[in-house]
Amino acid sequence: HESRWLSNCAEKESMVDQVREANLKARQAAEEQQRKLLMEKQETRQRELVSKELERRMVVEIHKQKTEQEKREREMQRICETSEELKDLERKLKTAYVNKERAAQHQEAMLIRKLENDREQ
């Protein structure tokens, strides 16, 4: 009877060892899964940080370029408003446009008169 009891104990001890081994493997697998999830979260967070930093830099650069463009435009406006030479050129240009329009109107009137004279003859 004792031998059966010892055999039974040995069998149960073997089962306990198997359960312990299975539990250990399950715990190790769960820990590995947790490590992977943690690493993925850290990598995702790092990518988000990099992305946000790039976006911030782009916003700063766009703002800088816009500010510089506005500054150039104000400087050009100031130069245009204060330069007598540019004002004189602008007056000459306006006069040239007016003269060109008058010449075109004169040519048109002459053409109309010629056509009317041709019709009358």
Salt bridges, closest charged atoms under 4 A:
ASP17 OD1 - ARG20 NH1 3.81
GLU32 OE1 - ARG35 NH2 2.81
GLU53 OE2 - ARG56 NH2 2.66
GLU53 OE2 - ARG57 NE 3.01
GLU75 OE2 - ARG78 NH2 2.54
GLU84 OE2 - LYS87 NZ 3.85
ASP88 OD1 - ARG91 NH2 3.84
ASP88 OD2 - LYS92 NZ 3.38
GLU90 OE2 - LYS94 NZ 3.98
ASP118 OD2 - LYS114 NZ 3.17
